[in-house]
Amino acid sequence: MRAVLFAVLCWAGAAVAQNIEATTTAGEKVILLPNGRWEFADPAKAQVQRSAAEKETSRERSAQGGLFGLGRKVYEGDKDYNRGTLNPAKR
């Protein structure tokens, strides 16, 4: 019973992760996010980072291939993107 209670408390503690404020070696203030990303504390600089992150996320979502995170992903602009079938009888 204690082990189950301990596991539930650990899981609940991990779910309540918070942002951490830090400073770079150059002296700029940054915020470390629970998902592993970081962004500047300055709202103008942070907006540029957020838009770049959104663009990269949409690029990842539009990629083809990669089953459950395994295998090669083909991004738009690649010569193999939407190439159709390789069967010569169906071309």
C-alpha positions, 0 to 999 in steps of 0.5 A: 500500500505504501509503495502505491501511495509513494508512486502516486505522489511521485507522479503527481509531483512530476505533473506539477512541473514549473518554469525555472528562471535562469541566466545565460553566460551572456547575462540574458534572463531565460525561462526553462520550460518543463517540456525541455525547451527554453525561451528568453524572458524578454517578451519580444525575443520570446515571441520570435522563438515561439513562432519558430517553434510553432513553425517547426512543430507544423513541419514535423506534423506534415512529415510523411513516414516514421511509424511511432517515432521509428524510421525516416521522416520525409519532409515537404520539399524532399524529392521523395515527398508525395512521389506516389507508387514505385510500381511501374505497372501503376504509373 
